[in-house]
Structures are given as C-alpha cells and as structure tokens.
Amino acid sequence: MEGGNSPNLQLQQLPLATAAVSVQPHTDSFSYKENLIGALLAIFGHLVISIALNLQKYSHIRLAGSKDPRAYFKTKTWWCGLFLLVLGELGVFSSYAFAPLSLIVPLSAVSVIASAIIGIIFIKEKWKPKDFLRRYVLSFVGCGLAIVGTYLLITFGPNSHEKMTGENITRHLVSWPFLLYMLVEIVIFCLLLYFYKEKNANYIVVILLLVALLGSMTVVTVKAVAGMIVVSIQGNLQLDYPIFYIMLVCMIATATFQAAFLAQASQLYDSSQIASVGYILSTTAAVTAGATFYLDFTGEDVLHICMFALGCLIAFLGVFLITRNRKKAVPFEPYISMDAMPGMQNMHDKGIAVQPDLKASFSYGALENNDNMPEIYTPATLPIVQEQHGSKGVSAPPYRVLEHSKKE
C-alpha cells in the first residue's frame, strides 16, 4: 500500500512546487522594473540639473558681459534654470523610493557627463578638427568609460526591495551593523574635524571626506523620507510615525552642513578637483552606508557584487578623466603683488602681500578713505616746515600742520 500511494503523493505535490517556482520570477521581474524606474528617474533628474545649472551660469555670464542693469533674478533664463533645477531635484528625490540606495548614488556621474557634453557643444572657441580631438580626447574617453560604468551599475545593481514603513526603518536604525557603522563614522568625523579646525589641515581629501560622511547620512535619510511618502500615497499612512520626522530633521541638518563644507572647499580648490574627488569619496561612503543600513547586497551572488564594483571603478575613472581636462580658472588680480617684484621684501610678518583691501574701498594709497579706520592704521604725517612767500612784510597764511601719533 505504501508503495502504491507514493506515486500519487508525488503527483499531488508536483503542481504545488511548480506554482511556488512560478511566483518567484514574477517577483524578480517586478523588482527589476522598480530598479529601472528608479534608475531612469535618477538619470533624468541629473540631466535636468546639469542643464539647469548651465542655464543659470549662462544667465550670469550674459549679464556680466552686457550693459543690462537688471539683476539676475529678473531674467527669464535664470528662472527657467531654477524651475528645471527643482524638477531635477524632485526626480532624484523620488528615485530613492523605487531603487536601492547603492544603485541610485553612483548614477550622479550622469551630471558630470552631461556637463562635459554641454561644455563641448556650446564652446565658443574655434578649433581645427585635429586640435579639437587632441584637446578633448580625455573628455571623450572619460564620457565613454562613465557610460559603460553606468550601464554596469544598472545591470548588476542590487535588487533588494523593502517597504519603507516606520517599523522597518526603526528596525534598521537599531540594528547592530548600523550602530557599529555609526560609531566608526562619528569617530572618523570627529578626528577629521579636529585636524581641520585645530591643526589647519585644509587638504582637499580632509574636507571632502567630511562632506562624504555627512552625505552618506543624507542619502540614508532621503531614502527613508521618500519611501515613507510613497507608501503614504499608496494608502498606508506613515506620516504619523515619529521616525519620519527624525529622518526629516537629520536630512535637512546633514545637507546644510554638507553644503557649508562644500562652500569652503570651493574657496580653496578648483571645481574640477572637487567634482572628481568628491564623487569618488561620496559614492564610496554612500554605498557603504546603504549596504549597512538597508542591507542592499543581502542575497546577491559574488558575480553581481564584483560586476557592480567594476562598474563603480569604471565610472570613477571616467569622471576623473572628464574633470582632469577642464581648464583651471585664473583669478583676476587688479593689483601687482609685492612678492612678485624682485628685491622687494614683504612688509607683513605672515607673508601676506601688500595689497589694498577691496572690501573697504576701491582707492589706492593716499587716496584711500581712512576716516573710519582705527588710529593704528592711520599713516603718520611728516611735519611741514612753514615758509614765508610773497613780498616783504606780507606773510602767507600759515599751513595747517597735522600731528599724528602712531601707537606701538
């Protein structure tokens, strides 16, 4: 009896097993569809952001080169750029709700590619074909590598999807991998901030590492906020969870401090260096944070992980080549530096050249208005010897002698 019943049992279990297998490809195709939607939204957002920034830059350059007395915010070009900038940021923000964090962050290379192409298309200088190719060969190679890296990122990106509910985000927030990651990040951030503030370590790697560490927390909170908003729109309200507002406050705070450090870096270094080094450091930190907080690479095989890492490296190399070819901006110096004159010693102890302060006035030397300056900065006036002029017995009006004492 047992031998006769075993084939029947096998035939009864076969449809169930087949049904269980047929559900899995549908789930995978749906998750890949979400990945594609998120990637397309991110690419669209970065393209629009690049166009918007170049439009606003064009508006400023056009006003500076003309006699138009209008301010930049009164031009249609600047407002068009602002509208496209907001649209692009919304596209990037919404992409975090569909695709994993580790997939969306490296796609910011699209903005570098778009900026390079726009710069080449709208260049005003005339070049011969050979000179043009020789000059922009690095940009062409970099764009090609960045496109190949972006394709590998989308193809072999992580495929983990999870509903961004308040319970799930809270569970990830108190998990021991993320708490350990946060401890290490806080220690590194405090050490870098100490060397930057106290030891005056104004190296580009130090500043951009601070930006990258803050940016990793920014993208983690952005994905949480965007995901909870999308889940709320779908019908499951998540805005009544306190974790939503905690993530919102952290997102605004980290983005603000990140912008402050970027502004300081832009004052010290060239924008091309900031773009290349910042992209590499920020992407590495953000992918690490996404893999730790959201467990993006859980269940992925070794081949997908290695191909994703290869795509990141190719994109890094492409961005480096694109930004390496950019011209360095030469600052305009309206006055001659005393250090550049042979045989002229510097009058300051700290090696600062003798130059008039442009913020105080536009005059130079004795024509500078020093009425509101402290007495220590007022120049000493030499005594004037009064002389008699004119005919005998007629004295000229006395000169007014100014006496100044210079405090030590």
Sequence and secondary structure as in RCSB ss.txt:
>XXXX:A:sequence
MEGGNSPNLQLQQLPLATAAVSVQPHTDSFSYKENLIGALLAIFGHLVISIALNLQKYSHIRLAGSKDPRAYFKT
KTWWCGLFLLVLGELGVFSSYAFAPLSLIVPLSAVSVIASAIIGIIFIKEKWKPKDFLRRYVLSFVGCGLAIVGT
YLLITFGPNSHEKMTGENITRHLVSWPFLLYMLVEIVIFCLLLYFYKEKNANYIVVILLLVALLGSMTVVTVKAV
AGMIVVSIQGNLQLDYPIFYIMLVCMIATATFQAAFLAQASQLYDSSQIASVGYILSTTAAVTAGATFYLDFTGE
DVLHICMFALGCLIAFLGVFLITRNRKKAVPFEPYISMDAMPGMQNMHDKGIAVQPDLKASFSYGALENNDNMPE
IYTPATLPIVQEQHGSKGVSAPPYRVLEHSKKE
>XXXX:A:secstr
 HHHHHHHHHHHHHHHHHHHHHHHHHHHHHHHHHHHHHHHHHHHHHHHHHHHHHHHHHHHHHHHTS     GGGS
HHHHHHHHHHHHHHHHHHHHTTTS HHHHGGGGHHHHHHHHHHHHHT  S   HHHHHHHSHHHHHHHHHHHHHH
HHHHHS         HHHHHHHHTSHHHHHHHHHHHHHHHHHHHHHHTS    HHHHHHHHHHHHHHHHHHHHHH
HHHHHHHHTT   TTSHHHHHHHHHHHHHHHHHHHHHHHHHHHS HHHHHHHHHHHHHHHHHHHHHHHS TTTT 
 HHHHHHHHHHHHHHHHHHHHHHHTS        S  GGGSTT   SSTT       TTT S  GGGS  TTS G
GGS           SSTT               
